[in-house]
Amino acid sequence: MIDEIPLRTWLAVAIAIATAAVVLVLADDYQTALAALAGCAALVVIIATIPEELPADAAPEPTRAEVPYEAALEAIAEPVLVLRAGRVVVANAAARGLLGQHILGEDARVAIRHPGAAEHLAQGAEHPVDLVGIGTLDQRWQMRTAALGPELRLVHLVDQTDQYAAERMRVDFVANASHELRTPLASILGYVETLADAAGEDPGLRQRFLGIVFDEARRMERLVEDLMSLSRIEAEKFRLPRAEVDLAELVQDACDSLYTTHGNRGDDIRLELAEDVPRVIGDQAQLSQLVHNLVGNAMKYGRAGTPVEVSLSAVDRNLCLVVADQGEGIASEHLPRLTERFYRVDPGRSRSLGGTGLGLAIVKHIVERHRGRLDIASQVGVGTRVAVTLPAAIPAPLV
């Protein structure tokens, strides 16, 4: 009978007696010692009643063989294949959607249909390999493989299209920015060297050359300012603005400012502001830059003497800013690329008018940060219409 008492129960009894003895010695009080012994006895009873083993009906931990691997692979968003002796035995939904529903049972080299993949699988290589053209011609994938056993092999296709596009944009951006800065810098250096020689002795020639140097320096300044603006806007892209902005007042101020900075074109501005236009939640400096860029573009590229129409109105819970000019217009094939950095329909004309090629790219990023919409419509020989829709600030309900 004594042998049936668990070892942990004997240990609990010993601890209870020892605790009571220590209390007796320290407190010199039998009542205190008895109270401590009673508390420890209760603890002994609790410990003795806890079963040493789980109940028979308790669910055991699943073994590796019982884990539903096929269901787990189905939950993965990227294409995954399991091969046995080179043939596809498992393909998740993403793999079947990319390569076709028929791939089960096929040789993996035929199922993936790519020479680079076929060579990689035939060699049994473990390092990743980049593949172009699976799915669509411009899609880029990285194929990763791993051995699961003597005959089993895992194939994982990772979509690298977005990362490649982002890297390509970065490289193009750096190249374009370098080119745009190098052109005026070379002009400045050339004219300064000429002024340092005999040309500097002719007052008329010196004045003309200094004017060119000044214009090129201003061009570089505008480009650097736009590059810094674009960098700041992109850094704050996911940080929603919190301030309320009176867009009607901001548009009025921008038009008043542009009235005196574009020569006689200021007289061509036709401003129409609807009454009681609600405010927007936004960044005042960025929204001001948006208006300046749109109205400034219309004044630069519209024909002299034709109106530059600027209107602001409320539609449902949105504010709609429309800027329209009567210029040469833009062919439809150029419209999707107008908001790309440094994209110009007519590079020579744009540079001669002081354009940096970043104005509409900045507008696009500002609109995206404010959760708005940008629409550009144009007709050759008629003109261009740009509409920006921004959500209005909704006043808090009265409590």
N, C-alpha and C positions, 0 to 999 in steps of 0.2 A: 504493500500500500504506500509506504514511504517512498519507494522507488518510483512511483507514478507521479510524484509531485515534481513539476518542472524545476530546473535549476534556477531560472529567473525568480521563482517564488521564494526559494531559500535565500537568494541574495537579497530580496526585498525585506524578508524577516530580519536578516542580520543587520541591514541598514537601519531598520526601525528600532531595534534594541540598542544599537550603538548610538543613534541619535538621542534616545531617551536618557542613556547614561551620561552623555555629554551635557545635556540640559540639566540633569540632576547635579552634576559636579559644579557647573558654572552658576546655577541659580540657587543651589542648596535648598530646593523647595520640591517636596514630593508631589504636590498637586500639579505644578508646572510640568514635571517630568511625566506624570500620568497623562496629562493632556497631550503632550508631544507624542507619547506612545500610542494614544488613541488615534491621533491623526495619521501616524505612520501605518497603523493597522488598517485603517480605511484604504490607504494607498496600496497596501499588500493585497487587499481583496480585489481592488480594481485591476491590478496587474495580473492577478491569478485568473480573472475572468476573461482576459483578452486572449483569443485563440492564437496559437502559434502559427497556424497555417491559414491560408485563405479558404473560404468555403468551397465545397466541391463544385458548386454551380458558378463560381466566379470565372469570368471570361479570361482565358490565358492570352498573353501577348502574341500577336500574329507572328508566325515565322516568315523568313524572307520569301519562301516559296508561296505563301498565302497572300502576299501583297499584290493587289490588282495592277500589274505593271501596264497592261494595255490601256486600262482606264486612265492611269496617270499620264501616259503618253498622249492620250486624246486631249487632255487638259492643257497641254503645251501649245502655245500659239504658233510656234515655228515648226517647219517640217522636220519630222524625225522618222527614221526608218530603222528596222532591225533586220539584219541579213543573216541567213544561215547558208553556209557554203556559197556565198555570193548571190543568193536569191532573196527577194523581199518576202519576209514572213509576217512582218508587222509594219503598218504605215498609218500614222495618225491622220486626223482629218485635214490638217494643214498640208501634209505631204500629198494626200490624195487630191486635194484641191489644186495644188501646184503642178503635179506630174500626171494626174489622171486617176480615175477610179480603178483602172485595169491593172495597176502595177503590182498587186499582190501575186506572188508566184513568179514574177519576171526576174530575169537577170538584172541586177542593180545597174549595170553599165548601160543596159537598154532602157531601163525605167527612167534614169536621170537624163539620158540623151544629151550628153555633153562630153566631147573628147577629153577635156582636162579631167573631168570626174572619172571617166572610164580608165584613163591611165593611172590615176591616183589609186583607184580601187584595185586595179590589177597588180600594182606594186605592193599593196598592203601597207602603204605609208600611213604614219600616225599624225604627221604635222598638218596644220590647216592649209587649204588651197583655195585661192580666189577663183570664182567662176563668173562669167559674164554671159547674159543671154538666156538664162533659164527663166521661163515664164514669158517675159517680154524682152525685147532687144536691149533696153536700157537698164534692166534690173541687174544688180550685182549681189552675189552671194559668197559666203565663206563656208566651205564644207569642212566639217570636223568629224573625225572618225575615232572610235575607241573599241578595242577588243573586249568582248563580254565573256569569252570562253574560247575553247578550241575551234569552234565553227561559227560562233555568234559574233556579230559585229554591229556596233551602233553607228549610224550616220546622222549627223545633225547639220541642217542647212540654216545658216544665220543670215538674215537679210541685211546687207550693208549699203543698200541704195541711198538711204537718207544720209548716212555718214559720209559716203563718197560725194554726194551732192553738196553737203555742207563744206567739206574740204575743198572741193572744186571752187565753190563760191569764195572761200577765203583766199585761195591762191589767185583767182581772177581779180579779187578786190585789191589785194596787195599790188599786183602787176599794174592794174589800171590807175591806182592812186600814185604809184611811183611814176608812171608815164605822165599823168596830169601835172604832177609837181615838177618833173624834169623839164617839160617843155617851156614854161615861163622862166624857170631858173636859167636854162641855157640862153634864152633871149636876154635876160638881165645881164648875165656875165659877158655876153658878146657886146652889148652896147656900152657897158662900163669899160671894157678894154678899149673900145673905139674912142670913148671920151677921154681916156687916159693918154691917147696918142694925139695926133694933130687935129682930130675933129673937135677936141675940146676948146680950140682957139677960135672957132667960128661961133659967135653968140647964137645965131639962128639955128644952126645945126645942133649946137649943144642943147638948146631949149627943146628941140623936137625929140632928140634922143632921150633927154631926161623925162619927157612926157611918156615916151614908150616904156621906159624903165618903171615909172610910177604905175602905169596901167598894168604891167605884168606883175608887179609886186602886189597890187590890189587883187589881182586875179588869184595869186597864191594865197593871199589872206582869206579871200572868200572860200577857197577850197579847203583850207585848214579849218576854218570855222565850221563849214558843213560837215567835215569829217569828225570833228569833236562833237557836234550836235548829234550826228547819227550814232556815235559811240555812246553818248549819254542816254539817248532814247532807248537803244537796245539794252543797255544795262538796267533800265527801269521797266523793261517790257512787261514783266510779270508782277509789277508793283502797281496796284490800282490807285489812281488819284483819289483824293478824299475831299478836296476843296470845292466849293460851289463857285462857278464862274458865270458871269453875265456875258454870254456869247454875243449878244446884240451890241453891247457897249464895246466889246473887244473888236468886233468887225468894223464898227464905226471908227474907232481909233486907228485901226490898221489902214483903212481907206484914206483917212485924213493924212496919215503919215506918207502913204504912197503917192498922194496927190502932187506932192512937191518934189518927188525924187525921180520921176520918169519924164521929165520935160513936159511937152505939151500933152502927153498921154494922160495926165491927171484929169484933164477936162473930159475925157471919154468915160470915166467911171460913172455908172448908173447904179446907185445903191437903193435897194428896196428892203426895208426892215418891217416885218409884221409887228403888230402891236401885241403887248403882253406876252412876249416870247419867254418861256420858262428858262431857268438857268440849267446848266449842265454840271455834272461832277467831273472835274478835269484839272489839268495842269495848265495854269494861265499862260505861262511862258511858251509851252509847247503849242497850245492852241493859237496863240498869237503868231508863232512861226508858221503854222499851217496856213493861216489866212494870208500872211505876207507872201508865202511861196505860191499859193494858187492865184491870187490877184496879180502878183508880180509876173508870173508866167503869162497870164492872159494879156497883160500890158506889153510884154516883150514880143510875143508871137502873134498877137492880133494886128490887123492892118491899121495903120495910122488913120485917125479920123473916124474909126468905127467904134461903136460902144463896147465897153467892158461891163457886162451886166453881173451884178453881185446881189443876191437875194438870200434872206434868212427867214424861214417860216417854221411853224410847228405843225407836225403831222402825227396825230395820235399822241404817243408819249415820246416822240422823237423830234429832234431839231434837224432841219435840212438846210445846209448851206450849199448854194449853187453859184458857180462862177462860169460864165460863158463869154467866149470871144468870137469875133468874126475874122478869123485868120485864114491861113492856107489850108488848115485841117490836117489830119493825120490818116494815112491809109490803114485799113482795118488790120492788116498783118502786123503792124507795129504796136497796136493797143495792148496786147497781153504783156509786152515787155517794157512798157513805159516806166513802171515803178522799179525796174532793176537798176542797181547802182551803175552809174556812168553810161547807161544806155541812151543814145541820142539818135533821133530820126535823121537829122542833118548835123553832123558833128561840127562842120565849119561854121554854119550859121549860129549854132548854139554857143560856140566859143566866142564868136564875134559879138554876140549880145551879152556876154558876161556869164553864161550858164556854166555850172560846174558839173552837171550830169547827176546831181544828188538830190535835187529839189523834190521830185515826186517820190523818190525812195524815202526821204524824211517824212513826207506827208503820209505815206503808207504806214510807216512804223508808228507815227503818232495816232493815226486812226485805229490801228490794231490795239495799241495800249489803252485807248479809251473805249474799246469794245464797240467800235462803230463800223461803218461800211463805206467803201470808196468805189464810186462808179465813174468811169470815163467813157464818153461817147464823142465821136468825131466824124466829120464828113469832109472829104477833100473838096476844097474850094468854098466851103460854107463856114467852117469853124469848129471849135471844140467846146464841149460842155463837161465840167467836172462837178460831181455832186458828192457831198460828204454828209452822212447821216449819223448823228450821235444821240445816245439815249438821254432824255431829259432827266433832271434831278427830280425825284418824286418826294414831295414834302412829307415829313413824318406825320402820322395820324394824331389828331388831338385826343388827349387822354381825358 
